[in-house]
Amino acid sequence: MIVRCESCGTKFKVDETKLKKPVNKVRCSRCKHVFTVKLEPEPEDEMVILDPESESELTEEPIRKTIREELSHLPDEEKSRSKPLTEPPSPRIPRQPRTSRTKPPVARSKVFVLMAMPILLIALAFGYYFYAKPTEKAIKTTRKEIPPVTISSKTEAYFIENVNVGQMLVVQGEVTNKGNYPISFVMLEGKIYGPDNKVLLNQRFYAGNILTKDELTQLPASEIQARMLHREGNNLSNVHIKPGDKVPFMVVFYNLPPIEELTDYSVEYVNAEVEKPALDKRS
């Protein structure tokens, strides 16, 4: 008879002669989950066609869901994992010891003081203009408002096997511009959590970058990373997003910890640029 694990969904072929009771406890050799098996004739497999669910309401809160509930596309057999990609730590630059500077001798002549005063005033004005005076860019940064971007509560998460790095976790969804002005370069951040709500992996990425299944399985991790950080998005989909328009997103996690350590994931808004009309400065 064929039984399916209630936790990870893996199918097993069990010899009915080993089941001595009407109800037997068994343990999954993959995820170690214990469940019961009733000794009864196995019904024939039927093909069930699932209708797509209707789109859920949008929410401004960060989206966070349980991985065990969302990740239903686990492989039937244990897949081997490639060795995780590791990057050598960046070498630390030793701090140079500060050298003492000798102060110039103090001028005692009043004539020298009168001659040096204009130079000192010019130097102070120069320093104020280039260092103390706030620049136009800094003023724009302080006045920049957070655009009202919302993330759809309906997301899809699944595992996929990459030929270079082994198993990866992919999360897909969409964002909506809820503001009154067009926006561009929407950046998001995805996180994977473990026990005690600990963040195991986090990944920042731009909306509008969607990879095909073949690209996810064949491209190296560095290329996938570069595609997710393309801020304009595919076909400029992350540029000039009008109010009410939606943009899809995809985040890919690789070098995953063991599956039993994963609990849930989240997608959060980071920033974007608002395209407000220029103010009329005419009097």
Phi, psi and omega in degrees: 000157181255129177236154180238134177294132180290339185268303185259350176083007181287137178268144178226145174262119187244134176286120184294339180290340179277347178268101188270346182242161176299324178236121184236144174268133178229158178240133178288127180286353181262304183254002176068018179280138180259130178212172184257149178232125178268138180276095181208161181299139181279126177291154178292145179293137178239147177273122180247126178264121182266132175278141179295144179285153176288150182295132181279169181292154178275151179223148179274351180281151177302139182276127179219125183226165179276131184293320182296332178278325185272325188271092182253001184258045179285145178290154182287336180237154180295126180261138179288147179251142174283162178295136182297146177285127179240140178253135181296140180297142180292132182294141178279136179272120182296139180287132181281137179293141181287134178262137180287138180257134179279131180281140178293151179297144181286129179284132181259350183277134178294327179297319179295321179297317180295325179286326183279340184299312178300321179297319179296319179295320178296319179296319179296318178296320178298314180295322180294319184293318186267341185238314186275325183289126180294134181280166180296325179295320180294322179296319178296323181293318182290332181270358183291129181261154178282121181290144181282080178262133178245150179250130181297137178287348179266104177238162179234130179232138181204157175269149175213146184265123178257138184291342184261319186241003179084217187286136178233156176250127182244132177238129181236151177186204178207155176243156181230137176279110181261006184270190181259357183230155173296151179229161179218161172057054178288121178252137180234170177222127176256144181226146173244132184251151176242200178301151180060028176060030181275134178283116180271320179217145173220148187214122173268146185200166178257146176290160176092358181254105182243129178256147177282169180297319179296320179293321180294327182273337187250329185289148173290161184299324181296322179289320177298318179298316180295323179293322180290336182263014175281105192288337178283343182077169178295129179055036178059032181289344180257025180235134177054060176278114184286157177305129181091345180284153181244148178227130178285159176220160177212133174234138184240126176252132175230179189054050185287148170287175177305144185300324182293346178271350181275132179246306179204180181219166178213157174230126184233150176282138179251296179195173176195171178251131180265132181261072179282148178292148181292141180286143178281111184269001180289140181284000000 
